[in-house]
Structures are given as C-alpha cells and as structure tokens.
Amino acid sequence: MEMTSASVVRTDLTKTILILTVLSLARLAFSFTFELVPQEAYYFFYSKHLALSYFDHPPVLAYLLRLFTLLFGEREAALRIAAFTVTLLTQWAWLTLARKFVGTTNEVSKAVILFSSTGMVSVLSFIATPDLPLMLFWTLTLLALHSAIFEDRSLYWVLAGIGMGLSFDSKYTGIFLQLGLVLFLALSSRHRHFLFSYKPYLSLALAHLVMTPVYIWNYHHQFASLLYQSVERKPAGAVHLRYLAALIGTQCVLLGPVLAAAIAWIALRFKRLSVPERNERAQTLFLLCFFLPPLLLFTALSIFSLVKANWLYPCYLTGILLALSVMSKPWTRANLAATGLLHLFAAVQLLFYPIAIRSDDTWYGWKELAAGVDELSRAHPHAFIFSADGYKTTAELLFYLRRKVYGPNVIGQPALQFDFVDSDLSGLEQRDALFVNSTPTDLSPHRSGETPAALVPYFERIQELDPILIFKDQRVVRRFRVYFCERYRGLDRPVKPRPQPSRG
C-alpha cells in the first residue's frame, strides 16, 4: 500500500511538472513573437536613467531590466527573458507557499495548475512591468512571514522585513503586506502575543529601511511620486458602474471565469474576521488578511474611477489558495477549459492581429513607425523629435529609433518621468522639430488639414506632413500624424499663455 501511495504521489508530481513545463515553454516561445508594448518601452527608459526612484513607480524594475539588458543586450529579447525568468521564480515560490497551506499532493497539484494556467501568469511572463518583482517579493514575503509566525523562526522576521521593503520598492501596492501583517497579529488570538515582542516591529523597521531610496527620491522632488499616486489619483466622486463592470470582466479573463467566481464567492461569504483558536483557522485568517484588504479597496474604488486590471494581482496569491475549498474537480476542469480558449484567442491575436486595437496600448506597428520617423529625420537632420500622447509614442520611439526623443513637456504638458530626465529644454530653443502624433481612432490615409492648437504657442511655423500609416494585410491599422515645426520658442517664451496642462 505504501508503495502504491508513493507511486501515485510521484505520478501526480510528474504530471504537474510536465504541464508546467509545457506552459512555460509555450509562453517563452510566444513572448518573442510581438513588439514591446508602451509600458515596457517606458520602463526600459527607466533602466537607461537609473535613479533612487521614479515619478510613477519605485525603482526595482529599472535595476532588474538594466541587469538583463547588460546580459542579453538592449533588445526586446532581454525584456522578455526578464519577464519570463522572474515569473518562473514566482511560480516556484508560490508552489512552496501552496504546500504550506494545502494538505494533499493532489490539492497542491490542482492549486499550482490553476495558478499557472491563468492569463495573469501569462501576462506576467510576457510583459516586463513593476508587477514582476512585486509578485515575486510578495510571495517570498508570505513564505517568510509564515515561517516567522507559525514556526516561530526569528531569522524569518528579518527576511520578511526585507521582502516587505522590496515589494514596496517594486510597486506601491506592496504597502498592503505591512497592513496585512498588522491586521493578522491584531486579530489572531493565538499569535497576538507577537505584538508584545520586538520581532514584528524589527521587521517593519527593516521594511522602511529598505524603502529609504523611495523616500529620499521623493524628498528631493517635492514628494511628487507619493502625491501623484495618492492625492492626485483620488476619485472624483461620481459613480461610474462601467468601471466596476470593466474590472469584473478583466478579472474573469485574467483568472478564468470559474476561478474568478470562486474568489468572489469566498470574498462575499466572508462576514467577519473571526478570532481563530485552531491553527487551521489561523492559517485561513493569515490568507484572508493578505487577500481581502486590496481586493475590497480596489473594488470599491472601481465604482468611482478606473482601476487597472493588474492592481489586483497580489491579492490572488492568497485568494486562489482560499478558493480551492470551493473548486471541485469539474469546476477546475471547466476553468482550465475556459483559460485554454482564452489563451488560444490571445495566441491568434498575437500572431495574426485580426482585430486592430484602437488604442496606443498595443504591440503592433512600433517598428514601422520608427522606420518612418527615421526616414523623415534624415530629410530634416537638424530637427529634434517629440510626441505628446503621455509617454507611449515617445517611449516606443526611444527604444526602436535609438536616438533622443522628447515627451509632451516640450509644449508644457505633464510628461511623467520625462519631466525629470529632460527638465532643462533650453538647448532646444530655435531648433526645428518633428512632432509625431498618434491617432488610434482615426485611420484616414490623408492629411488632416488641421494644426494641433497645443503646438501653436511654441513654434513660429507649423507644416503638416504626410501621415505615417501602419498596414496589416494591406489594410491600415494605425495612423500617425506628423508635423514639421520651425524654430522652437521654448517654454519661457510662448506667443500666448500656455494652455492648462491636462492630467497625464
């Protein structure tokens, strides 16, 4: 009987490892089939200008990308290898975490396959964003906290503190780890005694020590980043249920509809954080304390403002473990089938681009745009190049054109990190410029016949050139207007008061 049981365990582990290997290899292969999305190009720009922190994100990803580009060159492949490698480490860490909370080998296998088959893990594997280090350090922190609290291993309080700090240094969402720790210790009768010891306070102090680079950068830049991510992002007050619907829809795609429903069911059934007396209930409370706070906060915010789909990623690290209790075998298979179909659709879209995305949040056409701008630049060799659609076109041209490109601060508009890297534009005065303007919803092949009003105060003369058109199977899928702008006046000498900057 023992031999049979051991054989079954080995079979389950072998099948799980085989499935994970196939998934990982498929993701790695597909990751090289498409161009960088604007967010990746923007974070590559971070890595070219290393700093203690940045306007819209902390610094860990910038240093991670610098490492991988040093190893593999400044090319798409380096960013994709970075995303794949860190996500693979996250999956390994999550497997270790699952084994601490899930009893049988079969349940661990089910948990790992559910987690690794999600669209969330695919997106993490494909695209280099701050979520990469956040998810890895969040998972490692949970492992350290589990060892510190449930196994009373003092060294792990130190490791947990470092992990909490690095999570915050990856993305501001990492602050929820500190909130979850305090919440759990306050609510757990079995573990509240830690609040009367030095250990959690040492851990939190270490976290804030590791977070010091973000504090220093903000101190020297009038707390620009912390204000931008808090006060400047506060909801306007009006109710927009379409944002909530969009959030629910994206989570169903990222997790699979069945798993998303199971996680929602767990959250809705939860009535109060009961005081646990048994260790099993204490572990459930531990998972809940790192699941519910971010889920509830971002879901509530989505009623009033746009909440990006990836903001909820960290809460699923524990949320999926909680959802296992209601995911029977048929429901698990149904979710795997649904995620399989969603991945098939995504693969077709990545490879063949049948549906043109009417947004700059796309991977298609940036190389062709860079080639078109390069040709125009050779015709106007002394003109500098800039764009003003936030950061996206500027970041993509910086990556694919490999020459200096400026952002919307050239015409007095907010420019995120470009405001801090290109803060002195006086050297551009009296120079001509090429202005590249993305028009994702306008695919007309002709000139517009209009001059953007935002350009007029800053240049003596503006001439529209032929648009740069991006084709797919002989159909226009993207269009960029281009303007030749003569003699830049600079920010201090516009011909009329600058227009009020829009929020970036």
Summary of the structure (lengths in Angstrom):
residues: 504
radius of gyration: 25.0
end to end distance: 65.0
largest distance: 88.3
contacts: 1639
relative contact order: 0.09
helix: 62%
strand: 8%
